[in-house]
């Protein structure tokens, strides 16, 4: 029977030989036979060794080569023997384990009988049996309860997952969402994650709320064409394009509602006698409480909880009670829970609070909090610091590697034991002794000498150093009472151009805000002397308000979520419009001279985030007395009406020579020896005693006084931790490159000085250049369809093979060490990028952006798994760009759009629409977050919110399509940063941002912005554009300019245009950009200006 039981391939071959199949089948079999012939000719020895068979036994003296039919019986026999041995081995293992278990049970029973009495009365026996029965009943009841809780947790988890899927199906660019180019009206909110230098620049969109009626119409529209026409006319569909702040109770998508498909919304019916344990209505004082399921969803399978601590979490103004759980591999923070006296985790709905501090109890949310649970693997924790809360050393702030953080207040001084546990399980904290950490926290000045030296040498910027000081002084984003504080650095908010070399441009950093003018300084000194020097807490002071408080922070950030809600919580609504933050100039005048109750300093956002200056969400902030609605913040003239330009210039002023040489004086006032004592009195820098830690702690024996002080702190803020008891040393004469206008000119403005090598330093034999990576010691040049994953280790990723597979190799050895077929199911790969060694992003003809998890170690690929596909494009994806700093993925496609994705959440953010042709290149500026996209010869510049900043046509000939683009990233405040493009004509072009004034006359009846003169409104507006400033092919300059100028008709030139064509072509090299710009402006007609200027500078 062995011959008749040949493999399906052979049987199939016989059918084909009988002529019963098609020509394609014959070709398939012939290909299989050809492959077999190649294998048997090249790998016969290997096959014989692997299968322990002699393949020549089936041959005769005059025989043909070995066929699959000849060798198949031998393979089947070997496979049969192997399977028989395997089954016999498994049966023996099962029998052995059964015998071991039986022996264990028998031994236990014999041991129990041996310890028992020889005789027992019937009553005792019945009593023992009843005890065992009750114990067994309790065990099984607990098992049943645990099973129902787990089942309910899985059900609610499925519901939550479905809601996420539903939202994903209805968003922009989704299957059932609006098509390309259509933007939904969704508000923007600041993400809580921190980036480099603790900046919070990520802005994300709010989740879209939708109603059941809209979803019902959507379901109907999928069933019939008639319903489609009806749905188009129905106003209810407009709900999709609106973001509602309030949702009716019957339209809220609760955890048990599946709203997209009505059939799935029907939950299993339950009888009245047997309530459904999975529904929230069964929530009671029993362990069946649905809030417990939230924790069960976050716990990893089989994970055990080693310790539990009651904590209070602080986030902005939100203060909530919770429980911190230390698991085997992860840390869980459960809000809305508390610990019972027996140590059990209980929800706050059915158990009283464990917080005994009366003032913290009043700060807890009045409404019962919704139960939430977050978990982090111990490997994801980057740092943990001891912090203060309400003047007490009772808190820890935990920082994660993804930028998120948690501010935890511990009760009964448990923060020390919590840090001990963290230092034992968190790899980043191991080896840190708690006593040493606490001692260093109290003597921070000694510990931070390294940062001081770096700042003095210019290795740290002023911004970095100030943020570092804020961090070690206990200032945090999570507590608005201890928000990071930054100085006012400028005093000029009315000039058209800032002169950063003039000391009069800057604020006096040696004096506090209350002493910026002599008149105001004397008034505060008089206030200080008018109050008697008593020994109680009513001692005299210069200022009764503080330079940083929750209301100051909320007023600055009121145009951004979630701070607009925070402001309304603090004030009970928005303030009078004239008292709101609406003008930088007015705010400076109020804090420096006009208002005796205002001595505020600034916050870090003034130096890196432009979004807080814009009312992007159209929040109704009220109207001025003349009826002008409050919108965006009014900027000084030197900002040219652009919030991004304000941030850049403001940051440039912070890094200027004047501020660098005087910043140590301001540090003395805020963090140093002038913070308190006689030095503070002499510097006019004393505040109300309640703001100070030392005087605030003498309240322990007086609860009423303690409540008064803490209430004062929660409203007006508190003094930072004192870091220096001696004068802070000044910065040395070293000046960081690019920190001032006098810095050396960047090399890319002197391309004519560059010299090419006689021979190329690297030649590629198999294709064009695909990537150039500049490392510390070499320049890596890769071919097309190659990507350097991790430069230090030279890991190389390659794609574009005929079978759609991919390969991983070593750049140095030029050998592949792994081939993966994971990409085969996603069509042809056209582009790839990688933010780090553990993440790979690919895209191509499938229109899907795929994000992969990688594990590569020592030239070995140990893991490659698809983390998530991102759907949105409707045509081939042609290019990708990624920024780990801004947690951003950008994909460009043949569908004429780009899509922005969140790298961490792997979710849709927004789209960049309006391109005229396919996207050919993308780049993300790591410093500012700006995005450059190229479509044909057009270069676009966008913000991370999808706002188009400017667009320019770079075409100078028929072959002008842009093939690649990149940003220079010297310093975020350096105006000389440029965009570099490489075009199909072989020319590298360099572009810089420039602001030009355009005439925008407005009708006299238009309302003016607060504080704006009518002439300013009707005068000029600024427009941002990209200007060509350099080309790499300068040898072609003269003939191109001559050709250009000779094509200009003489009638288009004014009489005073005396320069000839030859003179222009000869002298063009001697003009810088501004001089040549003036020549064109002076001598060409207005309607001809833009076209000629663009063409001439494309040549120059």
ABEGO torsion letter per residue (X at the ends): XAAAABBAAAAAAAAAAAGABBAAAAAAAAAAAAAAAAAAAAAAAAAAAAAGBBAAAABBAABBBBBAAAAAAAAAAAAAAAAAAAAAAAAAAAAAAAAAAAAAAAAAAAAAAAABBABBBAAAAAAAAAAAAAAAAAAAAAAAAAAAAAAAAAAAAAAAAAAAAAAAAABBGBAABBBBGBBBBBBBBBBABBBBGGBBABBBBBBBBBBAAAAAAAAAAAABAAAAAAAAABAAAAAAABBBABBBAAABBBAABBAABAAAABBBBBBAABBBAABAAABBABAABAAAAAAAAABBBGBBBABBBBBBBBBEABBBBBBBBBBAABBBBBBGBBBBAAGBBBBAAABBBABABAAAAAABBABBBBBBBBBBBAAABABBBBBBBGGBBABBBBBBAAGBBBBBBBBGGAAAAAAAAAAAABAAABGBBAAAAAAAAABAAAAAAAAAAAAAAGABBAAAAAAAAAAAAGBBAABAAABBBBBBABABAABABBBAABAAABBBAABBAAAABAAAAAAAAAAAAABBBBABAABBBABABBABBAAAAAAAAAABOAAAAAAAAAAGEBBBAAABBABAAAAAAAAAAABAABABBBBAAAAABAAAABBAAGBBAEBBAAGBBBBBBBBBAAAGGBAAAAAAAAAAAAABAAAAAAAAAAAAAAABAAABEAAAAAAGABBBAAABAAAAAAAAABAAAAAAAAAAAAAAEBBBBBABABBBBBBBABBBBGABAABBBBAAABAAABBBBABBABBBAAEBBABBBBBAABBBBBBBGBBBABAAAGBBBBBGBAAGBBBBBBAAAGBBABBBAAAAAAEBBABBBBABAABBBBBEAAGBBBBBBBBBBGGBBABBBBABBBBGBABBBABBBBBAAAGBBBBBBAAGBBBBBBAAAGBBABBBBGBABBBABBBBBAAAGBBBBBBEABBBBBBAAGBBABBBBABAEABABBABBBBBBABAABAABBBBBBBAAGBBBBBBBBBBBBBBBBBAABBBBBGBBAAAAABBBBBBBBBBABBABAAAAAAAAAAAAAABBAAABBAABABBAAAAAAAAAABBAAAAAAAAAAABBAAAAAAAAAAAAAAX
